[in-house]
Amino acid sequence: YSFEDMRADYWIFPTLSDGPTAPWYERFFEVYTTSLPYVHWKVVVHQLPGMLGMWVTHALISLMDIKATEIITGVEVDLTTEIRAVGAGNVLSALAVTAFPIDMPCSSNVSAWK
């Protein structure tokens, strides 16, 4: 397969018709508006239980990491504020279409130095 064949079969995103001179937001939305009609929604719905499980796991891991940081540092942390900050980061990440969850891994912060 060539890239043109894969684009024609919608395996990869189509090329942008406006070229590099178009504003980023027009190019950004054009990719999704041209690709969404070809999404296999039955597959997406079938994956929802797994995605829900990942969201719950992410929430629990974030809570445990915040608590671990609190225990190691000995400083009381407002869990509501911290969880809201993680949630706001996740929403911003989703809006930026990075789809990479924001996390506060305890292993890469203060616990790595204790």
N, CA, C and O atoms as a GROMACS GRO file, in nm:
protein
  456
    1TYR      N    1   0.082  -0.120   0.000
    1TYR     CA    2   0.000   0.000   0.000
    1TYR      C    3   0.087   0.126   0.000
    1TYR      O    4   0.192   0.131   0.064
    2SER      N    5   0.041   0.225  -0.071
    2SER     CA    6   0.105   0.356  -0.067
    2SER      C    7   0.023   0.445   0.026
    2SER      O    8  -0.087   0.408   0.067
    3PHE      N    9   0.078   0.560   0.060
    3PHE     CA   10   0.004   0.654   0.145
    3PHE      C   11  -0.126   0.697   0.078
    3PHE      O   12  -0.227   0.716   0.145
    4GLU      N   13  -0.123   0.714  -0.053
    4GLU     CA   14  -0.244   0.754  -0.123
    4GLU      C   15  -0.352   0.646  -0.114
    4GLU      O   16  -0.470   0.676  -0.096
    5ASP      N   17  -0.310   0.518  -0.126
    5ASP     CA   18  -0.407   0.409  -0.113
    5ASP      C   19  -0.465   0.405   0.028
    5ASP      O   20  -0.585   0.385   0.045
    6MET      N   21  -0.379   0.423   0.129
    6MET     CA   22  -0.428   0.419   0.266
    6MET      C   23  -0.520   0.537   0.295
    6MET      O   24  -0.618   0.522   0.367
    7ARG      N   25  -0.488   0.655   0.240
    7ARG     CA   26  -0.578   0.770   0.256
    7ARG      C   27  -0.711   0.744   0.186
    7ARG      O   28  -0.817   0.780   0.239
    8ALA      N   29  -0.707   0.684   0.070
    8ALA     CA   30  -0.830   0.657  -0.004
    8ALA      C   31  -0.919   0.557   0.071
    8ALA      O   32  -1.041   0.566   0.062
    9ASP      N   33  -0.858   0.463   0.145
    9ASP     CA   34  -0.934   0.366   0.224
    9ASP      C   35  -0.959   0.414   0.366
    9ASP      O   36  -1.013   0.339   0.448
   10TYR      N   37  -0.920   0.538   0.397
   10TYR     CA   38  -0.938   0.601   0.529
   10TYR      C   39  -0.869   0.528   0.643
   10TYR      O   40  -0.920   0.520   0.754
   11TRP      N   41  -0.750   0.473   0.614
   11TRP     CA   42  -0.667   0.417   0.720
   11TRP      C   43  -0.586   0.526   0.788
   11TRP      O   44  -0.554   0.514   0.906
   12ILE      N   45  -0.553   0.630   0.715
   12ILE     CA   46  -0.483   0.746   0.772
   12ILE      C   47  -0.558   0.872   0.732
   12ILE      O   48  -0.640   0.870   0.641
   13PHE      N   49  -0.528   0.981   0.803
   13PHE     CA   50  -0.598   1.106   0.776
   13PHE      C   51  -0.575   1.153   0.634
   13PHE      O   52  -0.466   1.134   0.578
   14PRO      N   53  -0.675   1.215   0.575
   14PRO     CA   54  -0.659   1.270   0.440
   14PRO      C   55  -0.567   1.391   0.443
   14PRO      O   56  -0.546   1.453   0.548
   15THR      N   57  -0.513   1.425   0.328
   15THR     CA   58  -0.432   1.546   0.319
   15THR      C   59  -0.524   1.666   0.331
   15THR      O   60  -0.644   1.658   0.303
   16LEU      N   61  -0.468   1.776   0.374
   16LEU     CA   62  -0.548   1.897   0.392
   16LEU      C   63  -0.557   1.972   0.260
   16LEU      O   64  -0.456   1.993   0.193
   17SER      N   65  -0.678   2.010   0.225
   17SER     CA   66  -0.698   2.071   0.094
   17SER      C   67  -0.647   2.215   0.086
   17SER      O   68  -0.609   2.261  -0.021
   18ASP      N   69  -0.646   2.286   0.200
   18ASP     CA   70  -0.606   2.426   0.196
   18ASP      C   71  -0.457   2.447   0.195
   18ASP      O   72  -0.411   2.558   0.168
   19GLY      N   73  -0.380   2.346   0.223
   19GLY     CA   74  -0.235   2.359   0.223
   19GLY      C   75  -0.186   2.428   0.349
   19GLY      O   76  -0.265   2.462   0.437
   20PRO      N   77  -0.056   2.448   0.358
   20PRO     CA   78   0.003   2.502   0.480
   20PRO      C   79  -0.028   2.650   0.505
   20PRO      O   80   0.007   2.702   0.611
   21THR      N   81  -0.091   2.718   0.410
   21THR     CA   82  -0.118   2.860   0.430
   21THR      C   83  -0.246   2.885   0.508
   21THR      O   84  -0.268   2.996   0.556
   22ALA      N   85  -0.330   2.784   0.522
   22ALA     CA   86  -0.455   2.800   0.596
   22ALA      C   87  -0.424   2.813   0.745
   22ALA      O   88  -0.326   2.755   0.792
   23PRO      N   89  -0.506   2.886   0.820
   23PRO     CA   90  -0.485   2.895   0.965
   23PRO      C   91  -0.494   2.756   1.029
   23PRO      O   92  -0.562   2.667   0.980
   24TRP      N   93  -0.423   2.741   1.140
   24TRP     CA   94  -0.415   2.610   1.205
   24TRP      C   95  -0.551   2.556   1.243
   24TRP      O   96  -0.574   2.436   1.231
   25TYR      N   97  -0.643   2.642   1.287
   25TYR     CA   98  -0.772   2.593   1.332
   25TYR      C   99  -0.856   2.539   1.217
   25TYR      O  100  -0.934   2.446   1.236
   26GLU      N  101  -0.840   2.595   1.098
   26GLU     CA  102  -0.912   2.542   0.983
   26GLU      C  103  -0.856   2.406   0.943
   26GLU      O  104  -0.932   2.314   0.912
   27ARG      N  105  -0.725   2.393   0.945
   27ARG     CA  106  -0.663   2.265   0.911
   27ARG      C  107  -0.696   2.161   1.017
   27ARG      O  108  -0.720   2.044   0.985
   28PHE      N  109  -0.697   2.203   1.142
   28PHE     CA  110  -0.724   2.112   1.254
   28PHE      C  111  -0.863   2.051   1.242
   28PHE      O  112  -0.878   1.929   1.252
   29PHE      N  113  -0.964   2.132   1.220
   29PHE     CA  114  -1.100   2.083   1.214
   29PHE      C  115  -1.131   2.012   1.083
   29PHE      O  116  -1.219   1.926   1.079
   30GLU      N  117  -1.061   2.046   0.977
   30GLU     CA  118  -1.085   1.981   0.848
   30GLU      C  119  -1.052   1.832   0.856
   30GLU      O  120  -1.121   1.750   0.797
   31VAL      N  121  -0.948   1.799   0.928
   31VAL     CA  122  -0.909   1.658   0.941
   31VAL      C  123  -1.022   1.579   1.005
   31VAL      O  124  -1.056   1.470   0.958
   32TYR      N  125  -1.081   1.633   1.111
   32TYR     CA  126  -1.186   1.560   1.181
   32TYR      C  127  -1.318   1.562   1.107
   32TYR      O  128  -1.391   1.462   1.108
   33THR      N  129  -1.352   1.672   1.043
   33THR     CA  130  -1.480   1.676   0.971
   33THR      C  131  -1.478   1.586   0.849
   33THR      O  132  -1.583   1.535   0.809
   34THR      N  133  -1.362   1.565   0.790
   34THR     CA  134  -1.356   1.474   0.675
   34THR      C  135  -1.343   1.329   0.718
   34THR      O  136  -1.374   1.239   0.640
   35SER      N  137  -1.298   1.303   0.841
   35SER     CA  138  -1.276   1.165   0.886
   35SER      C  139  -1.392   1.108   0.967
   35SER      O  140  -1.414   0.987   0.964
   36LEU      N  141  -1.466   1.191   1.039
   36LEU     CA  142  -1.573   1.141   1.126
   36LEU      C  143  -1.680   1.058   1.054
   36LEU      O  144  -1.731   0.963   1.113
   37PRO      N  145  -1.717   1.090   0.931
   37PRO     CA  146  -1.819   1.006   0.865
   37PRO      C  147  -1.774   0.863   0.843
   37PRO      O  148  -1.858   0.776   0.818
   38TYR      N  149  -1.645   0.835   0.852
   38TYR     CA  150  -1.594   0.701   0.826
   38TYR      C  151  -1.560   0.623   0.953
   38TYR      O  152  -1.504   0.514   0.946
   39VAL      N  153  -1.595   0.677   1.069
   39VAL     CA  154  -1.571   0.608   1.196
   39VAL      C  155  -1.667   0.491   1.207
   39VAL      O  156  -1.785   0.503   1.175
   40HIS      N  157  -1.617   0.379   1.253
   40HIS     CA  158  -1.701   0.261   1.278
   40HIS      C  159  -1.753   0.273   1.422
   40HIS      O  160  -1.687   0.230   1.516
   41TRP      N  161  -1.871   0.333   1.436
   41TRP     CA  162  -1.924   0.365   1.568
   41TRP      C  163  -1.955   0.242   1.652
   41TRP      O  164  -1.952   0.249   1.775
   42LYS      N  165  -1.985   0.129   1.589
   42LYS     CA  166  -2.009   0.006   1.664
   42LYS      C  167  -1.881  -0.036   1.738
   42LYS      O  168  -1.887  -0.087   1.850
   43VAL      N  169  -1.767  -0.016   1.674
   43VAL     CA  170  -1.639  -0.049   1.739
   43VAL      C  171  -1.614   0.045   1.856
   43VAL      O  172  -1.568   0.002   1.962
   44VAL      N  173  -1.644   0.173   1.837
   44VAL     CA  174  -1.626   0.271   1.945
   44VAL      C  175  -1.714   0.234   2.064
   44VAL      O  176  -1.667   0.235   2.177
   45VAL      N  177  -1.840   0.202   2.040
   45VAL     CA  178  -1.933   0.165   2.147
   45VAL      C  179  -1.885   0.037   2.216
   45VAL      O  180  -1.896   0.024   2.337
   46HIS      N  181  -1.833  -0.057   2.138
   46HIS     CA  182  -1.782  -0.182   2.195
   46HIS      C  183  -1.663  -0.158   2.288
   46HIS      O  184  -1.642  -0.235   2.382
   47GLN      N  185  -1.587  -0.052   2.265
   47GLN     CA  186  -1.470  -0.021   2.346
   47GLN      C  187  -1.504   0.061   2.471
   47GLN      O  188  -1.416   0.080   2.556
   48LEU      N  189  -1.627   0.109   2.485
   48LEU     CA  190  -1.663   0.194   2.598
   48LEU      C  191  -1.640   0.131   2.735
   48LEU      O  192  -1.591   0.201   2.824
   49PRO      N  193  -1.672   0.002   2.758
   49PRO     CA  194  -1.642  -0.054   2.891
   49PRO      C  195  -1.494  -0.049   2.926
   49PRO      O  196  -1.458  -0.019   3.040
   50GLY      N  197  -1.409  -0.077   2.831
   50GLY     CA  198  -1.265  -0.069   2.856
   50GLY      C  199  -1.220   0.073   2.885
   50GLY      O  200  -1.136   0.096   2.972
   51MET      N  201  -1.277   0.169   2.811
   51MET     CA  202  -1.241   0.309   2.834
   51MET      C  203  -1.289   0.354   2.971
   51MET      O  204  -1.219   0.428   3.040
   52LEU      N  205  -1.408   0.311   3.011
   52LEU     CA  206  -1.460   0.345   3.143
   52LEU      C  207  -1.368   0.287   3.252
   52LEU      O  208  -1.340   0.354   3.351
   53GLY      N  209  -1.324   0.164   3.234
   53GLY     CA  210  -1.231   0.103   3.327
   53GLY      C  211  -1.100   0.180   3.337
   53GLY      O  212  -1.045   0.195   3.446
   54MET      N  213  -1.051   0.228   3.225
   54MET     CA  214  -0.927   0.308   3.227
   54MET      C  215  -0.949   0.439   3.300
   54MET      O  216  -0.862   0.484   3.374
   55TRP      N  217  -1.066   0.503   3.281
   55TRP     CA  218  -1.094   0.630   3.349
   55TRP      C  219  -1.100   0.611   3.501
   55TRP      O  220  -1.047   0.692   3.576
   56VAL      N  221  -1.166   0.503   3.544
   56VAL     CA  222  -1.175   0.476   3.687
   56VAL      C  223  -1.037   0.445   3.744
   56VAL      O  224  -1.001   0.495   3.852
   57THR      N  225  -0.959   0.365   3.673
   57THR     CA  226  -0.823   0.334   3.718
   57THR      C  227  -0.739   0.459   3.727
   57THR      O  228  -0.664   0.477   3.824
   58HIS      N  229  -0.750   0.546   3.630
   58HIS     CA  230  -0.674   0.671   3.630
   58HIS      C  231  -0.713   0.757   3.750
   58HIS      O  232  -0.628   0.817   3.815
   59ALA      N  233  -0.842   0.763   3.780
   59ALA     CA  234  -0.888   0.843   3.894
   59ALA      C  235  -0.833   0.787   4.025
   59ALA      O  236  -0.788   0.863   4.110
   60LEU      N  237  -0.835   0.655   4.040
   60LEU     CA  238  -0.784   0.594   4.164
   60LEU      C  239  -0.633   0.610   4.176
   60LEU      O  240  -0.582   0.636   4.285
   61ILE      N  241  -0.562   0.596   4.066
   61ILE     CA  242  -0.416   0.611   4.070
   61ILE      C  243  -0.380   0.755   4.103
   61ILE      O  244  -0.286   0.779   4.179
   62SER      N  245  -0.452   0.851   4.047
   62SER     CA  246  -0.425   0.992   4.079
   62SER      C  247  -0.446   1.018   4.227
   62SER      O  248  -0.366   1.086   4.291
   63LEU      N  249  -0.554   0.964   4.282
   63LEU     CA  250  -0.582   0.982   4.424
   63LEU      C  251  -0.473   0.918   4.510
   63LEU      O  252  -0.428   0.978   4.608
   64MET      N  253  -0.430   0.797   4.475
   64MET     CA  254  -0.325   0.730   4.552
   64MET      C  255  -0.193   0.804   4.543
   64MET      O  256  -0.120   0.813   4.642
   65ASP      N  257  -0.160   0.858   4.426
   65ASP     CA  258  -0.034   0.933   4.412
   65ASP      C  259  -0.036   1.061   4.493
   65ASP      O  260   0.065   1.098   4.553
   66ILE      N  261  -0.148   1.130   4.496
   66ILE     CA  262  -0.158   1.252   4.576
   66ILE      C  263  -0.145   1.218   4.724
   66ILE      O  264  -0.076   1.288   4.798
   67LYS      N  265  -0.210   1.110   4.767
   67LYS     CA  266  -0.199   1.068   4.908
   67LYS      C  267  -0.056   1.028   4.942
   67LYS      O  268  -0.007   1.061   5.050
   68ALA      N  269   0.010   0.957   4.851
   68ALA     CA  270   0.149   0.915   4.876
   68ALA      C  271   0.240   1.037   4.889
   68ALA      O  272   0.328   1.039   4.976
   69THR      N  273   0.220   1.137   4.805
   69THR     CA  274   0.299   1.260   4.815
   69THR      C  275   0.272   1.328   4.948
   69THR      O  276   0.364   1.380   5.012
   70GLU      N  277   0.148   1.329   4.991
   70GLU     CA  278   0.111   1.390   5.119
   70GLU      C  279   0.178   1.316   5.235
   70GLU      O  280   0.229   1.380   5.328
   71ILE      N  281   0.179   1.185   5.232
   71ILE     CA  282   0.240   1.106   5.340
   71ILE      C  283   0.392   1.125   5.342
   71ILE      O  284   0.450   1.141   5.449
   72ILE      N  285   0.454   1.123   5.227
   72ILE     CA  286   0.600   1.134   5.221
   72ILE      C  287   0.648   1.273   5.264
   72ILE      O  288   0.746   1.284   5.337
   73THR      N  289   0.580   1.376   5.218
   73THR     CA  290   0.623   1.513   5.251
   73THR      C  291   0.578   1.556   5.389
   73THR      O  292   0.638   1.647   5.448
   74GLY      N  293   0.475   1.492   5.443
   74GLY     CA  294   0.423   1.533   5.573
   74GLY      C  295   0.344   1.662   5.568
   74GLY      O  296   0.314   1.720   5.673
   75VAL      N  297   0.309   1.707   5.450
   75VAL     CA  298   0.231   1.829   5.431
   75VAL      C  299   0.089   1.789   5.394
   75VAL      O  300   0.068   1.709   5.303
   76GLU      N  301  -0.008   1.847   5.466
   76GLU     CA  302  -0.147   1.814   5.436
   76GLU      C  303  -0.187   1.878   5.302
   76GLU      O  304  -0.162   1.995   5.278
   77VAL      N  305  -0.250   1.798   5.219
   77VAL     CA  306  -0.290   1.841   5.085
   77VAL      C  307  -0.442   1.840   5.077
   77VAL      O  308  -0.507   1.748   5.126
   78ASP      N  309  -0.499   1.943   5.015
   78ASP     CA  310  -0.642   1.948   4.991
   78ASP      C  311  -0.672   1.860   4.869
   78ASP      O  312  -0.648   1.900   4.755
   79LEU      N  313  -0.725   1.741   4.895
   79LEU     CA  314  -0.748   1.645   4.787
   79LEU      C  315  -0.847   1.696   4.683
   79LEU      O  316  -0.832   1.670   4.564
   80THR      N  317  -0.948   1.770   4.728
   80THR     CA  318  -1.047   1.823   4.634
   80THR      C  319  -0.982   1.916   4.533
   80THR      O  320  -1.008   1.906   4.413
   81THR      N  321  -0.897   2.005   4.581
   81THR     CA  322  -0.829   2.099   4.492
   81THR      C  323  -0.736   2.026   4.397
   81THR      O  324  -0.730   2.058   4.278
   82GLU      N  325  -0.662   1.928   4.448
   82GLU     CA  326  -0.567   1.855   4.365
   82GLU      C  327  -0.638   1.772   4.258
   82GLU      O  328  -0.595   1.768   4.143
   83ILE      N  329  -0.746   1.706   4.297
   83ILE     CA  330  -0.822   1.625   4.199
   83ILE      C  331  -0.887   1.715   4.095
   83ILE      O  332  -0.893   1.680   3.977
   84ARG      N  333  -0.935   1.831   4.137
   84ARG     CA  334  -0.991   1.926   4.039
   84ARG      C  335  -0.883   1.974   3.942
   84ARG      O  336  -0.910   1.990   3.824
   85ALA      N  337  -0.762   1.996   3.992
   85ALA     CA  338  -0.653   2.039   3.905
   85ALA      C  339  -0.619   1.929   3.804
   85ALA      O  340  -0.597   1.958   3.686
   86VAL      N  341  -0.616   1.804   3.848
   86VAL     CA  342  -0.591   1.693   3.757
   86VAL      C  343  -0.705   1.684   3.655
   86VAL      O  344  -0.680   1.663   3.536
   87GLY      N  345  -0.829   1.700   3.700
   87GLY     CA  346  -0.944   1.696   3.609
   87GLY      C  347  -0.940   1.809   3.508
   87GLY      O  348  -0.970   1.787   3.390
   88ALA      N  349  -0.905   1.929   3.553
   88ALA     CA  350  -0.896   2.043   3.459
   88ALA      C  351  -0.786   2.017   3.357
   88ALA      O  352  -0.801   2.049   3.239
   89GLY      N  353  -0.675   1.960   3.402
   89GLY     CA  354  -0.568   1.926   3.308
   89GLY      C  355  -0.612   1.823   3.207
   89GLY      O  356  -0.575   1.831   3.090
   90ASN      N  357  -0.692   1.727   3.250
   90ASN     CA  358  -0.743   1.625   3.157
   90ASN      C  359  -0.840   1.686   3.056
   90ASN      O  360  -0.838   1.650   2.939
   91VAL      N  361  -0.925   1.777   3.102
   91VAL     CA  362  -1.019   1.842   3.010
   91VAL      C  363  -0.942   1.925   2.907
   91VAL      O  364  -0.972   1.919   2.788
   92LEU      N  365  -0.844   2.002   2.952
   92LEU     CA  366  -0.763   2.081   2.858
   92LEU      C  367  -0.686   1.991   2.762
   92LEU      O  368  -0.673   2.022   2.644
   93SER      N  369  -0.637   1.881   2.813
   93SER     CA  370  -0.567   1.785   2.728
   93SER      C  371  -0.660   1.728   2.622
   93SER      O  372  -0.621   1.714   2.506
   94ALA      N  373  -0.782   1.696   2.660
   94ALA     CA  374  -0.879   1.643   2.564
   94ALA      C  375  -0.918   1.749   2.461
   94ALA      O  376  -0.934   1.718   2.343
   95LEU      N  377  -0.934   1.874   2.505
   95LEU     CA  378  -0.970   1.981   2.411
   95LEU      C  379  -0.857   2.010   2.314
   95LEU      O  380  -0.881   2.052   2.201
   96ALA      N  381  -0.734   1.988   2.358
   96ALA     CA  382  -0.620   2.007   2.269
   96ALA      C  383  -0.597   1.884   2.182
   96ALA      O  384  -0.504   1.880   2.102
   97VAL      N  385  -0.683   1.784   2.198
   97VAL     CA  386  -0.683   1.659   2.123
   97VAL      C  387  -0.549   1.585   2.138
   97VAL      O  388  -0.507   1.514   2.047
   98THR      N  389  -0.485   1.603   2.252
   98THR     CA  390  -0.367   1.522   2.278
   98THR      C  391  -0.410   1.388   2.334
   98THR      O  392  -0.341   1.287   2.316
   99ALA      N  393  -0.524   1.388   2.403
   99ALA     CA  394  -0.582   1.266   2.460
   99ALA      C  395  -0.483   1.193   2.549
   99ALA      O  396  -0.492   1.071   2.564
  100PHE      N  397  -0.390   1.264   2.607
  100PHE     CA  398  -0.295   1.205   2.699
  100PHE      C  399  -0.335   1.247   2.839
  100PHE      O  400  -0.334   1.366   2.870
  101PRO      N  401  -0.372   1.152   2.925
  101PRO     CA  402  -0.421   1.191   3.057
  101PRO      C  403  -0.314   1.257   3.143
  101PRO      O  404  -0.197   1.217   3.143
  102ILE      N  405  -0.356   1.357   3.215
  102ILE     CA  406  -0.267   1.425   3.308
  102ILE      C  407  -0.262   1.342   3.434
  102ILE      O  408  -0.366   1.296   3.483
  103ASP      N  409  -0.145   1.322   3.487
  103ASP     CA  410  -0.129   1.239   3.604
  103ASP      C  411  -0.024   1.302   3.695
  103ASP      O  412   0.058   1.382   3.651
  104MET      N  413  -0.030   1.267   3.820
  104MET     CA  414   0.071   1.314   3.916
  104MET      C  415   0.144   1.191   3.969
  104MET      O  416   0.123   1.152   4.084
  105PRO      N  417   0.229   1.130   3.887
  105PRO     CA  418   0.292   1.006   3.931
  105PRO      C  419   0.385   1.030   4.050
  105PRO      O  420   0.478   1.110   4.042
  106CYS      N  421   0.359   0.961   4.158
  106CYS     CA  422   0.439   0.976   4.278
  106CYS      C  423   0.581   0.926   4.254
  106CYS      O  424   0.675   0.975   4.316
  107SER      N  425   0.596   0.829   4.166
  107SER     CA  426   0.729   0.771   4.144
  107SER      C  427   0.826   0.869   4.082
  107SER      O  428   0.947   0.854   4.099
  108SER      N  429   0.777   0.969   4.010
  108SER     CA  430   0.869   1.063   3.946
  108SER      C  431   0.878   1.197   4.019
  108SER      O  432   0.936   1.292   3.968
  109ASN      N  433   0.820   1.203   4.138
  109ASN     CA  434   0.833   1.330   4.210
  109ASN      C  435   0.906   1.307   4.342
  109ASN      O  436   1.015   1.250   4.342
  110VAL      N  437   0.848   1.347   4.450
  110VAL     CA  438   0.919   1.348   4.578
  110VAL      C  439   0.954   1.207   4.627
  110VAL      O  440   1.056   1.191   4.694
  111SER      N  441   0.874   1.106   4.596
  111SER     CA  442   0.904   0.972   4.647
  111SER      C  443   1.028   0.914   4.584
  111SER      O  444   1.091   0.825   4.642
  112ALA      N  445   1.065   0.962   4.466
  112ALA     CA  446   1.189   0.913   4.404
  112ALA      C  447   1.312   0.962   4.480
  112ALA      O  448   1.419   0.903   4.469
  113TRP      N  449   1.296   1.069   4.555
  113TRP     CA  450   1.411   1.125   4.628
  113TRP      C  451   1.415   1.084   4.772
  113TRP      O  452   1.515   1.109   4.840
  114LYS      N  453   1.310   1.021   4.824
  114LYS     CA  454   1.305   0.980   4.964
  114LYS      C  455   1.372   0.847   4.985
  114LYS      O  456   1.376   0.797   5.097
   0.00000   0.00000   0.00000
